[in-house]
């Protein structure tokens, strides 16, 4: 890993402003790292020409003294974001060749702030997966390996390429999206920080939709300060997304005092799930102790509907996906199947979607179709939405009782082996999201912070959950936890 | 609730995804696994609970009912698998 490509955003920002380094230097360092990291399969569309042009513009702005915090910072962009004129495929065969005529709001804001796009990053197809193994590009690979083993591990999913790229020093930070844990789980698996903001904090416009009531973009970074800086540039109301909140965006970095004395941290007893590995339980206890040492009061709380979050999610998310993915019909963009003589429009739809969608996407679209179909809508979809109300109410009551943030493990295990879940049934894979999915259902902000290594030397993360719109307070708690945990381990380079 | 191959075929048809006949039993089995998992929702007492429609009680913003965009035919058609004479082209729909 080069020194420049492994900088934090904050360090690079300060060096750029001092004139110690140029955006062109940072960009070239990252491009070189990407060139030599093919084995990670993290970057799936390379955009060195775009990067060099943006870096030159950033350097001009820096010389003029007009330099927002993200100016000159080289980023990787998840393939789910539409980037004008640059392939944006959501890691799906059905969007092969798609080059959007428009830019997503979040990436447009990052470019306006002077950031540099190095390329598009691998992910699970349409963000449906927890291991990056549903990608049309083949899976990204975790830069971490267990001690004494060269078995390839998953970087997690769906934002697995983003996580691998940040952990391996291919870029300073990356965008991710999180529908059920897709920022926080890969961040935990790769020893980086991943923040899912409150639903509505970032515009969803121009991000390929999976489940519209759950999807939210967020930063994936080396540390908490970088998450604050990058979120600042990504957040804000957008007239193109009616669900983006028209409320002020506070100065997130200024909130990082590390002082959490007198705040109250909730430990939800329902998250102590059966069969929790002792290392995860220990990490969780250690995290609570660190926050207590930092002056917070740690209290046990109850979120009684927790166990119903995953089943509710696996009704709501597929239902919304089946509706969102109806647009991939071979007419307006992407793949169209070759038709046989006599085939009509229905054959065109059916063959196009069978060829273009991978197995997991097909499965979820069909489950969604089923739960929305006549006679089952109330039994499944409406019931799941009512359960969602109850899950949100659990959190509302905890916060109303004075809890400022909630501490949980980020994942039920460290990164697992690629291919290890191949023979498991789909539900086994879904269990990866057990600690993260509640947060999407309730629309809350959540952050995964690297907090330790397991006995095989693999990173483990803790999750903090915040009050709606209180990313500032959440980031400050995460900052305190980060300082106490002192996680500095980096993967040994093998790629 | 158990899904048989006929139901699986019907769902595939509704979803407009071609599934070959020999793949239907495996698909039905997967549906049953997933539906078995979500069946737990039946245990929850949801009497009197309103379905959640939004995360925060913010009223959707309204905007003036005016044209804000348009005249972008080339951009709209640029990614079409088949576009002719300014239109999306598809197999014959009407006899």
Interface residues (C-beta under 8 A of the other chain):
Chain A: X97 X98 X99 X100 X101 X198 X199 X200 X213 X239 X242 X243 X245 X246 X305 X307 X308 X310 X311 X312 X314 X315 X322 X326 X329 X330 X331 X332 X333 X334 X335 X336 X339 X343 X344 X345 X346 X347 X348 X349 X350 X351 X353 X354 X357 X362 X363 X365 X366 X367 X369 X370 X371 X373 X380 X382 X383 X384 X385 X386 X387 X388 X389 X390 X392 X425 X426 X427 X430 X442 X443 X468 X469
Chain B: X3 X8 X11 X12 X13 X14 X15 X16 X17 X18 X19 X27 X30 X31 X33 X34 X35 X37 X38 X39 X40 X41 X42 X43 X44 X46 X49 X50 X51 X52 X53 X54 X55 X56 X58 X60 X61 X63 X72 X75 X76 X78 X79 X80 X81 X82 X88 X90 X91 X92 X93
